[in-house]
């Protein structure tokens, strides 16, 4: 048992001290700090900036500029419009010379309704013209209504949205508000599960391939059983991932608490971070850990089949595609979590970590459903561990060109001959 702990702590500490891990963690910490301080960063860049976009207007109709000004004032817009007294060519030149952010030419069409042309140095920025178009559309609607003698009250009733309520009849079913919050929260946690499983499983395969390429494996395999060796590496990387996640959580929690007032409502309310159910967090951790062990076990014996580090990505590509497929199905399932396809797919072990968690977060499921999913994952991990140990033991002794799934049979045969 002492050899197991030696390999485990060696894997953990060597990766913990590696430059790649330190740099990756620092970059991620900076990203977390940046995201949780986004409002302050934006305020810092906007400080001292007038934040107004100046638009030159040539009103060929002679009637439209004043109603447009009223619309901008009514909507508290940051757009500042100014009537240009010169020609269109002179206005275009002023825009090119940065005197204005854009040029708006207003006129009436044959039906005495407004139309406009917008000119700017570049039309890559769609926000400003879209906002102007929105205000002009409101003006056109009002003018069209006046042409057919509609009162303002009639116009309001015409565009008033229909009252449409949705009620779930099943007992304990989530309300629409709860579903919207759950959808945002599950979306974020699915990304965490996806990237954690993908990144750390790949790290396992690279670790095995690296040691094998240095011939260290020949010494290890003679003194430690393949099962102990494989799970020592898997648990060592798991501790490493836990360390990284704790660092990120502490940094994120610190800045969220520090900026709590500016984070009320908006993004945090929409994504359901104001009131996170403890059961959702528990299920997220359970499916994250089980998903990690499932794919890490798979990655360990796939990594043992290659002799060169360059071949690792090719060998684990099918595993990567399984993770991506599970994530894509989960993204689709956020809109329709109770379909038969999603329900059946959530019991397929390689999709269970993401799909079952998505269903638990979005629906009110009986306890036995996630429990069956957890049981399926545990059984699959045990089967993969037994099979993987056989492949691992033979695979680490195979050298030369070895990057095909046909080598699994060869690895098992080597294990039997031991």
C-alpha positions in Angstrom: 0.0 0.0 0.0 2.9 2.3 0.6 3.9 2.2 -3.1 0.3 3.3 -3.9 0.7 6.5 -1.8 4.2 7.1 -3.1 2.9 7.2 -6.7 -0.1 9.2 -5.7 1.8 11.9 -3.9 4.5 11.9 -6.6 1.9 12.5 -9.3 0.2 15.2 -7.3 3.3 17.1 -6.2 5.1 16.9 -9.5 2.1 18.3 -11.4 1.5 20.9 -8.6 5.0 22.2 -9.0 5.0 22.2 -12.8 5.2 25.5 -14.7 2.3 24.6 -16.9 0.0 24.0 -13.9 1.1 27.2 -12.1 0.7 29.3 -15.3 -2.7 27.8 -16.2 -3.9 28.4 -12.6 -2.7 32.0 -12.5 -4.3 32.8 -15.9 -7.6 31.2 -14.8 -7.5 33.1 -11.4 -7.0 36.3 -13.4 -10.0 35.5 -15.6 -12.2 34.7 -12.5 -11.1 38.0 -10.8 -11.8 39.9 -14.1 -15.3 38.4 -14.5 -16.3 39.0 -10.9 -15.0 42.6 -11.1 -16.4 43.3 -14.6 -18.7 46.1 -13.4 -15.8 47.9 -11.7 -13.5 47.4 -14.7 -16.1 48.8 -17.1 -16.7 51.8 -14.7 -12.9 52.4 -14.7 -12.7 52.5 -18.5 -15.8 54.7 -18.8 -14.6 57.2 -16.2 -14.0 60.5 -17.7 -15.5 59.3 -21.0 -18.6 61.3 -22.1 -20.0 58.0 -23.4 -22.0 59.9 -26.0 -22.1 59.1 -29.6 -22.5 62.2 -31.8 -24.5 61.9 -35.0 -24.8 64.5 -37.7 -28.4 64.6 -39.1 -29.5 66.0 -42.5 -33.3 66.2 -42.4 -34.4 66.5 -46.0 -38.1 66.3 -44.8 -37.8 69.2 -42.5 -40.1 67.5 -40.0 -38.4 64.4 -38.6 -35.4 65.6 -36.6 -37.5 67.0 -33.7 -39.6 63.8 -33.2 -36.4 61.8 -33.3 -34.9 64.1 -30.6 -38.0 63.5 -28.5 -37.7 59.7 -28.9 -34.0 59.8 -27.8 -34.9 61.9 -24.8 -37.8 59.7 -23.9 -35.6 56.6 -24.0 -32.8 58.3 -22.1 -30.4 57.5 -25.0 -26.7 58.4 -24.9 -26.9 59.2 -28.7 -26.4 63.0 -29.3 -27.8 64.2 -32.7 -27.0 67.5 -34.2 -28.6 69.0 -37.3 -25.9 69.5 -40.0 -26.3 72.7 -42.1 -24.0 71.8 -45.0 -24.2 69.3 -47.9 -24.1 65.5 -47.7 -20.5 65.6 -49.0 -19.5 68.0 -46.3 -21.1 65.9 -43.7 -19.4 62.7 -45.0 -16.1 64.5 -44.8 -16.8 65.6 -41.2 -17.5 61.9 -40.3 -14.3 60.8 -41.9 -12.4 63.4 -39.9 -13.9 62.1 -36.6 -16.0 65.2 -36.0 -19.1 62.9 -35.8 -19.5 59.1 -35.2 -22.0 58.9 -38.1 -24.3 60.6 -40.5 -28.1 60.1 -40.6 -30.1 61.3 -43.6 -33.8 61.6 -43.0 -36.5 61.9 -45.6 -40.1 60.9 -46.5 -41.1 58.2 -48.9 -44.0 58.3 -51.4 -46.4 57.4 -48.6 -45.3 60.3 -46.4 -43.5 57.8 -44.0 -40.0 58.3 -42.7 -37.0 56.5 -44.3 -33.3 56.9 -43.4 -29.8 56.3 -44.7 -26.9 55.9 -42.2 -23.3 56.5 -43.1 -20.2 55.9 -40.9 -16.5 55.3 -41.2 -17.2 51.6 -40.7 -20.4 49.7 -40.3 -18.8 46.9 -38.4 -20.4 48.3 -35.2 -24.1 47.4 -35.5 -25.2 48.7 -32.1 -25.5 52.4 -32.9 -27.3 52.0 -36.3 -29.6 49.4 -34.8 -30.6 51.7 -31.9 -31.3 54.6 -34.4 -33.3 52.2 -36.6 -35.4 51.2 -33.5 -36.3 54.8 -32.7 -37.1 55.6 -36.3 -39.3 52.5 -36.4 -41.3 53.8 -33.4 -41.7 57.1 -35.2 -42.9 55.4 -38.4 -45.5 53.4 -36.4 -46.9 56.5 -34.8 -47.0 58.4 -38.2 -48.7 55.4 -39.9 -51.2 55.2 -37.1 -52.0 58.9 -37.5 -52.6 58.4 -41.2 -55.3 55.9 -40.6 -56.7 58.0 -37.7 -55.7 55.6 -34.8 -55.5 57.2 -31.4 -52.5 56.7 -29.1 -54.7 54.6 -26.9 -55.7 52.4 -29.8 -52.1 52.1 -30.9 -51.0 51.0 -27.4 -53.7 48.4 -27.3 -52.7 47.1 -30.8 -49.1 46.5 -29.7 -50.0 45.3 -26.2 -48.6 41.8 -25.7 -51.1 39.0 -25.2 -51.5 37.7 -21.6 -50.2 34.2 -21.7 -49.6 32.3 -18.5 -48.0 28.8 -18.1 -48.9 26.5 -15.2 -47.4 23.1 -14.4 -50.0 20.6 -13.3 -47.6 17.9 -11.9 -47.1 18.0 -8.2 -43.9 19.7 -7.1 -43.1 20.8 -10.8 -40.9 23.9 -11.1 -42.5 27.2 -12.0 -41.5 29.2 -15.1 -39.3 31.5 -12.9 -37.7 28.5 -11.2 -37.0 26.9 -14.6 -35.4 30.0 -15.9 -33.1 30.3 -12.9 -32.3 26.5 -13.0 -31.5 26.7 -16.7 -28.9 29.4 -16.2 -27.4 27.7 -13.2 -27.3 24.2 -14.9 -25.8 25.8 -18.0 -22.8 27.2 -16.0 -22.3 24.0 -14.0 -22.4 21.9 -17.2 -19.5 24.0 -18.5 -17.6 23.3 -15.3 -18.2 19.6 -15.5 -17.4 19.5 -19.3 -14.1 21.4 -19.0 -13.0 19.7 -15.8 -13.6 16.1 -17.1 -12.0 16.9 -20.5 -8.9 18.7 -19.1 -8.0 16.4 -16.3 -8.7 13.2 -18.2 -6.4 14.4 -20.9 -3.8 15.1 -18.2 -4.0 11.5 -17.0 -3.4 10.2 -20.5 -0.4 12.5 -21.0 1.0 11.6 -17.6 0.9 7.8 -18.4 2.4 8.4 -21.9 5.2 10.6 -20.6 6.3 8.1 -18.0 6.1 5.3 -20.6 8.2 7.2 -23.1 10.9 7.7 -20.5 10.9 3.9 -19.7 10.1 4.6 -16.0 7.0 2.4 -16.4 9.1 -0.7 -16.7 10.4 -0.2 -13.2 7.1 0.8 -11.7 5.1 -2.1 -13.2 7.5 -4.6 -11.7 7.0 -3.3 -8.1 3.4 -2.0 -8.1 0.3 -3.7 -9.4 -1.3 -2.0 -12.5 -4.6 -1.3 -10.7 -2.8 0.5 -7.8 -0.6 2.3 -10.2 -3.5 3.4 -12.4 -5.7 4.6 -9.6 -2.8 6.3 -7.8 -2.3 8.5 -10.9 -6.1 9.0 -11.2 -6.5 10.1 -7.6 -3.3 12.2 -7.7 -4.7 14.1 -10.7 -8.1 14.3 -8.9 -6.4 16.0 -5.9 -4.6 18.3 -8.3 -7.9 19.3 -9.9 -9.5 19.7 -6.4 -6.6 22.0 -5.4 -7.1 24.2 -8.5 -10.9 24.3 -8.1 -10.5 25.3 -4.4 -8.1 28.2 -5.4 -10.6 29.4 -8.0 -13.5 29.1 -5.7 -11.8 31.1 -2.9 -10.8 33.8 -5.4 -14.3 33.9 -6.9 -16.0 33.9 -3.5 -13.8 36.7 -2.2 -14.5 39.0 -5.2 -18.2 38.1 -5.3 -18.6 38.9 -1.6 -16.6 42.2 -2.1 -18.8 43.3 -5.1 -22.0 41.8 -3.8 -24.0 45.1 -4.1 -23.1 45.7 -7.7 -23.9 42.1 -8.5 -27.5 42.2 -7.3 -30.0 41.3 -10.0 -29.0 41.3 -13.7 -26.5 38.5 -14.6 -26.5 36.8 -11.2 -30.3 36.9 -10.8 -30.8 35.6 -14.4 -28.4 32.7 -13.9 -30.0 31.7 -10.6 -27.0 32.5 -8.3 -29.1 34.4 -5.8 -30.6 31.2 -4.3 -28.8 28.0 -5.2 -30.5 24.9 -3.9 -28.0 22.8 -1.8 -29.2 19.6 -3.6 -28.1 21.0 -7.0 -24.6 21.7 -5.6 -24.4 18.2 -4.1 -25.5 16.5 -7.4 -23.1 18.7 -9.4 -20.2 17.5 -7.2 -21.2 13.9 -7.3 -21.6 13.8 -11.1 -18.4 15.8 -11.5 -16.4 13.3 -9.5 -18.0 10.2 -11.0 -17.6 11.7 -14.5 -14.0 12.4 -13.8 -13.2 8.9 -12.6 -15.1 7.4 -15.5 -13.2 9.3 -18.2 -9.9 9.3 -16.2 -10.0 5.5 -16.1 -10.7 5.4 -19.8 -7.9 7.9 -20.5 -5.3 6.0 -18.4 -5.5 2.8 -20.3 -5.7 4.6 -23.7 -2.6 6.6 -22.7 -0.8 3.3 -21.9 -1.2 2.2 -25.5 0.9 4.9 -27.1 4.7 5.1 -27.0 5.0 8.7 -28.0 3.5 11.8 -26.4 2.6 13.0 -29.9 0.2 10.1 -30.4 -1.9 10.8 -27.2 -4.4 13.2 -28.8 -5.1 10.8 -31.7 -5.6 7.9 -29.3 -8.0 9.7 -26.9 -9.9 11.4 -29.7 -12.9 9.0 -29.5 -13.1 9.7 -25.7 -13.0 13.4 -26.4 -15.8 13.1 -28.9 -17.9 11.2 -26.3 -17.5 14.2 -23.8 -18.3 16.7 -26.5 -21.3 14.7 -27.6 -22.6 14.5 -24.1 -22.2 18.2 -23.6 -23.9 19.1 -26.9 -26.9 16.8 -26.1 -27.1 18.5 -22.6 -27.2 21.9 -24.3 -30.0 20.7 -26.5 -31.8 19.2 -23.5 -31.8 22.6 -21.6 -34.8 23.6 -23.8 -36.5 20.2 -23.7 -35.3 18.3 -20.6 -38.2 15.9 -20.4 -38.1 14.4 -23.9 -37.7 10.6 -24.3 -34.4 10.9 -26.1 -32.8 12.9 -23.3 -34.3 10.6 -20.7 -32.9 7.4 -22.4 -29.5 9.1 -23.2 -29.1 10.1 -19.5 -28.8 6.4 -18.6 -25.9 5.8 -21.1 -22.9 5.9 -18.7 -20.7 8.1 -20.9 -23.4 10.7 -21.1 -24.8 10.3 -17.6 -22.6 12.8 -15.7 -23.9 15.7 -17.8 -27.4 14.6 -18.9 -28.6 13.2 -15.6 -27.3 16.3 -13.8 -29.1 18.5 -16.3 -32.3 16.6 -15.7 -31.9 16.8 -11.9 -31.4 20.6 -12.2 -34.2 21.3 -14.6 -36.9 18.8 -13.5 -38.4 17.5 -10.3 -37.3 13.9 -10.5 -38.0 11.0 -8.1 -34.9 10.2 -6.1 -34.5 6.8 -7.7 -33.7 8.2 -11.1 -30.5 10.0 -10.2 -29.6 7.1 -7.9 -29.9 4.7 -10.8 -27.6 7.0 -12.8 -25.1 7.1 -10.0 -25.2 3.3 -9.7 -24.7 2.9 -13.5 -21.7 5.2 -13.3 -20.1 3.3 -10.4 -20.6 -0.1 -12.1 -19.2 1.3 -15.3 -16.2 2.7 -13.5 -15.5 -0.7 -11.8 -15.8 -2.6 -15.1 -13.5 -0.1 -16.9 -11.1 -0.4 -14.0 -10.9 -4.2 -14.3 -10.7 -4.1 -18.0 -8.4 -1.0 -18.0 -6.0 -2.7 -15.5 -5.5 -5.6 -17.9 -4.9 -3.2 -20.9 -2.8 -0.9 -18.7 -0.5 -3.7 -17.5 0.2 -5.0 -21.1 0.0 -1.6 -22.7 2.8 0.0 -20.7 5.2 -2.8 -21.9 4.4 -2.1 -25.6 6.8 0.1 -27.4 7.3 1.1 -31.0 4.5 2.3 -33.3 1.4 1.8 -31.1 -1.5 4.1 -31.8 -4.3 1.8 -32.9 -7.2 0.3 -31.0 -6.1 -3.1 -32.3 -3.3 -2.8 -29.8 -5.9 -3.3 -27.0 -6.1 -7.0 -27.9 -2.3 -7.2 -28.0 -2.0 -5.5 -24.6 -4.5 -7.9 -23.0 -2.5 -10.9 -24.5 0.7 -9.5 -23.0 -1.1 -9.3 -19.6 -2.2 -13.0 -19.8 1.4 -14.1 -20.7 2.8 -12.3 -17.6 
